[in-house]
C-alpha cells in the first residue's frame, strides 16, 4: 500500500478545503486498504468507507465522473486523483449526480467484455481469415 500522508494545515486554506482534501485522502487510503485486505471479510468495509468519502466529494462537486466502465464502475476524478467505484456503493444523492453526468457517455473497457461469446468467436474468425 502506498504511503499517503494527511494534508497539512496551511494559513491560506479554508477549513472546508482542508476537509475536502481529507476526504480525498480517506478515499485513496481506504482504496489501498481494500486492495490489501483482498480475500478477507473486511475488504467490503474499506470499500464502503471509500464510497462514502467519494459520495461526499461528488455531492460537493469536487469529484467528477470521467466515464462509465464495462465492469459496472464509474471513474471519478478529484484533487489530481482518479478512482473507480460502482455507482451502487455511492449514496443516493451522489449516485443521482453521477448517473446524470454520465448519461450519454460511452462505456469503455476491453472489447471482449462487451461482446457475447458468439460475436467474439465471429470476430476472431474474421480476424484470422484476414490475417491468412
C-alpha positions, 0 to 999 in steps of 0.5 A: 500500500502506498504511503499517503500522508494527511494534508497539512494545515496551511494559513491560506486554506479554508477549513472546508478545503482542508476537509475536502482534501481529507476526504480525498485522502480517506478515499485513496487510503481506504482504496489501498486498504481494500486492495490489501485486505483482498480475500478477507471479510473486511475488504467490503468495509474499506470499500464502503468507507471509500464510497462514502468519502467519494459520495461526499466529494461528488455531492460537493462537486469536487469529484467528477465522473470521467466515464462509465466502465464495462465492469459496472464502475464509474471513474471519478476524478478529484484533487489530481486523483482518479478512482473507480467505484460502482455507482451502487456503493455511492449514496443516493444523492451522489449516485443521482449526480453521477448517473446524470453526468454520465448519461450519454457517455460511452462505456469503455473497457476491453472489447471482449467484455462487451461482446457475447461469446458468439460475436467474439468467436465471429470476430476472431474468425474474421480476424484470422481469415484476414490475417491468412 
